[in-house]
Amino acid sequence: MIVALERTRTRLPTPSTVARCGLAAVTLHRGAAPADVRVTPGSVVTWSNGDNADYNLVLAHSLSSGTGTGATSQTWQIRAKGRFSLAFNQPGIYDYYRLEEPTQRARIIVTG
């Protein structure tokens, strides 16, 4: 489960949940490949836009279940010089990239 800390349709974590989680930060720049990030469940990852243009962050999570496999993805806009944070509550591997440069991908690896 991915929980956005900004205004979305997803339920926000309580303040006490946020206080107990780990933190990780990623800065996005045009032309620079993003880095893989390893976190534990409950951690918050914050992406910062280091450029003067808006970016679209795409996060994809592969799913596997008894009925088959698939993937889900979500996209958020990060304004120029802005930030966006998500809490990762479920172990798994989440690919992320900027929609503007889809070949430059990295992963959030949630272990625990």
Helices and strands as residue ranges (DSSP letters): E 2-4, H 15-19, E 23-28, E 37-39, E 43-49, E 55-65, E 68-78, E 83-88, E 92-98, E 101-110
